[in-house]
């Protein structure tokens, strides 16, 4: 329903714009945000946080494994009180691990949003400036429509890339290759 409404609104805007000779443009917003140099730093910061979280989780899991092995090896020789104490300790460790997993997921999502918000705003500001300078009435995100007649719209993505200092040869494909190489190197 939402897509139908968006398509109808876009069609009405396009028809009325053509009748009134209003200038319209589009950008690939995702490309801009993902390829901005600031996004590289945000990804690196987030990767470091994820690595720290993974190391913390692994040490907690290792602690649990060690204590569980000790429990299974020695529990038959322990008194009831010691056995119950060790069982409670194992349950406590499991609970801490579970709580850590839940909290770290939320924190990492919040960190990503915090890191990306100014980057996204910078991209929006750059597009807004280009639109105002070029007297464009409307700028669409290219991912939000199904069809656009290139003769009626202008692609502001190249100008926005330049304004945001995105290198000419950098594409989403080259970024994907960079990220895969980094992931392979990390392993």
C-alpha positions as CSV (number, residue, x, y, z in Angstrom):
1,X,0.0,0.0,0.0
2,X,2.8,2.4,0.9
3,X,4.6,1.7,-2.3
4,X,1.5,2.3,-4.3
5,X,1.0,5.6,-2.6
6,X,4.6,6.6,-3.2
7,X,4.4,5.6,-6.9
8,X,1.2,7.6,-7.3
9,X,2.6,10.6,-5.5
10,X,5.8,10.4,-7.7
11,X,3.6,10.1,-10.8
12,X,1.5,13.1,-9.8
13,X,4.6,15.2,-8.9
14,X,6.3,14.2,-12.2
15,X,3.3,15.1,-14.3
16,X,2.7,18.4,-12.5
17,X,6.5,19.1,-12.7
18,X,6.5,18.5,-16.4
19,X,3.6,20.8,-16.8
20,X,5.2,23.5,-14.7
21,X,8.8,22.9,-15.9
22,X,10.0,22.2,-12.4
23,X,13.6,20.8,-12.2
24,X,13.9,17.5,-10.4
25,X,16.9,15.3,-9.6
26,X,17.9,12.1,-7.9
27,X,20.8,10.7,-5.9
28,X,21.9,7.3,-4.8
29,X,21.9,8.1,-1.1
30,X,23.1,4.7,0.0
31,X,26.1,5.0,-2.3
32,X,27.0,8.4,-0.9
33,X,26.8,7.4,2.7
34,X,28.6,4.1,2.3
35,X,31.4,5.5,0.2
36,X,32.1,8.6,2.3
37,X,35.6,8.6,3.9
38,X,33.9,9.2,7.3
39,X,32.0,5.9,6.9
40,X,35.4,4.1,6.7
41,X,36.3,5.5,10.1
42,X,32.9,4.6,11.5
43,X,33.2,1.0,10.3
44,X,36.7,0.8,11.8
45,X,35.5,2.1,15.2
46,X,32.5,-0.3,15.1
47,X,34.7,-3.2,14.1
48,X,37.1,-2.5,17.0
49,X,34.1,-2.4,19.4
50,X,32.8,-5.7,18.0
51,X,36.2,-7.3,18.4
52,X,36.4,-6.2,22.0
53,X,32.9,-7.5,22.6
54,X,33.9,-10.8,21.0
55,X,37.0,-11.1,23.2
56,X,35.0,-10.3,26.3
57,X,32.4,-13.0,25.3
58,X,35.1,-15.5,24.6
59,X,36.8,-15.0,28.0
60,X,33.4,-15.4,29.7
61,X,32.7,-18.5,27.8
62,X,36.1,-19.8,28.6
63,X,35.6,-19.2,32.3
64,X,32.3,-21.1,32.1
65,X,33.9,-24.0,30.3
66,X,36.7,-24.2,32.8
67,X,34.4,-24.1,35.8
68,X,32.0,-26.6,34.1
69,X,34.9,-29.0,33.5
70,X,36.0,-28.7,37.0
71,X,32.5,-29.3,38.2
72,X,32.0,-32.5,36.1
73,X,35.4,-33.8,37.2
74,X,35.1,-33.1,40.9
75,X,31.4,-32.9,41.7
76,X,31.3,-36.5,42.9
77,X,33.9,-35.8,45.6
78,X,32.3,-32.6,46.9
79,X,29.8,-32.2,49.7
80,X,26.3,-31.2,48.9
81,X,26.9,-27.6,49.9
82,X,30.0,-27.2,47.7
83,X,28.2,-28.8,44.8
84,X,25.2,-26.5,45.2
85,X,27.6,-23.5,45.4
86,X,29.4,-24.5,42.2
87,X,26.1,-25.1,40.4
88,X,24.9,-21.6,41.5
89,X,28.2,-20.2,40.2
90,X,27.7,-21.9,36.8
91,X,24.2,-20.5,36.6
92,X,25.4,-17.1,37.5
93,X,28.1,-17.2,34.8
94,X,25.5,-18.4,32.3
95,X,23.2,-15.5,33.3
96,X,26.1,-13.0,33.0
97,X,26.9,-14.3,29.5
98,X,23.3,-14.1,28.4
99,X,22.9,-10.5,29.8
100,X,26.2,-9.5,28.2
101,X,25.0,-10.8,24.8
102,X,21.7,-8.9,25.0
103,X,23.3,-5.6,26.3
104,X,26.2,-5.6,23.8
105,X,23.9,-6.0,20.8
106,X,21.9,-3.0,21.9
107,X,25.1,-1.0,22.6
108,X,26.6,-1.9,19.3
109,X,23.4,-0.9,17.5
110,X,23.3,2.4,19.4
111,X,27.0,3.0,18.6
112,X,26.4,2.4,14.9
113,X,23.5,4.9,14.9
114,X,25.6,7.4,16.8
115,X,28.5,7.1,14.4
116,X,26.4,7.1,11.3
117,X,24.0,10.0,12.2
118,X,26.5,12.8,11.4
119,X,27.7,11.1,8.3
120,X,24.1,10.8,7.0
121,X,23.4,14.4,7.9
122,X,26.5,15.5,6.0
123,X,25.3,13.6,2.9
124,X,21.8,15.2,3.3
125,X,23.4,18.7,3.7
126,X,25.5,18.2,0.6
127,X,22.5,17.1,-1.5
128,X,20.4,20.0,-0.1
129,X,23.1,22.5,-1.1
130,X,23.4,21.0,-4.6
131,X,19.6,21.1,-5.0
132,X,19.4,24.7,-3.8
133,X,22.4,25.8,-6.0
134,X,20.9,24.0,-9.0
135,X,17.3,25.3,-8.3
136,X,15.9,21.8,-8.1
137,X,12.5,21.6,-6.6
138,X,12.7,17.9,-5.7
139,X,15.5,15.4,-5.2
140,X,14.6,11.8,-4.9
141,X,16.6,8.9,-3.5
142,X,17.2,6.5,-6.4
143,X,16.2,3.6,-4.2
144,X,12.8,5.0,-3.6
145,X,11.3,4.8,-7.1
146,X,10.9,2.2,-9.7
147,X,11.3,4.2,-12.9
148,X,12.7,7.6,-13.7
149,X,13.0,9.2,-17.2
150,X,16.6,10.4,-17.4
151,X,15.4,13.2,-19.8
152,X,13.2,14.6,-17.0
153,X,15.6,14.2,-14.0
154,X,19.2,15.0,-13.3
155,X,21.5,12.6,-11.5
156,X,23.1,14.6,-8.7
157,X,25.1,11.6,-7.4
158,X,28.3,12.5,-9.3
159,X,28.2,16.1,-8.0
160,X,27.4,14.9,-4.5
161,X,30.3,12.4,-4.6
162,X,32.6,15.2,-5.5
163,X,31.2,17.5,-2.7
164,X,31.7,14.7,-0.2
165,X,35.3,13.9,-1.3
166,X,34.5,10.4,-2.5
167,X,37.3,9.2,-4.8
168,X,36.3,8.8,-8.5
169,X,37.1,5.1,-8.7
170,X,35.4,4.1,-5.5
171,X,32.2,2.2,-6.0
172,X,30.0,0.0,-3.8
173,X,31.7,-3.0,-5.5
174,X,35.2,-1.8,-4.6
175,X,34.1,-1.1,-1.1
176,X,32.7,-4.6,-0.8
177,X,36.0,-6.0,-2.0
178,X,37.9,-3.9,0.5
179,X,35.6,-5.1,3.3
180,X,36.0,-8.7,2.3
181,X,39.8,-8.3,2.2
182,X,39.8,-6.8,5.6
183,X,37.6,-9.6,6.9
184,X,40.0,-12.2,5.4
185,X,43.0,-10.5,6.9
186,X,41.4,-10.4,10.3
187,X,41.0,-14.1,10.3
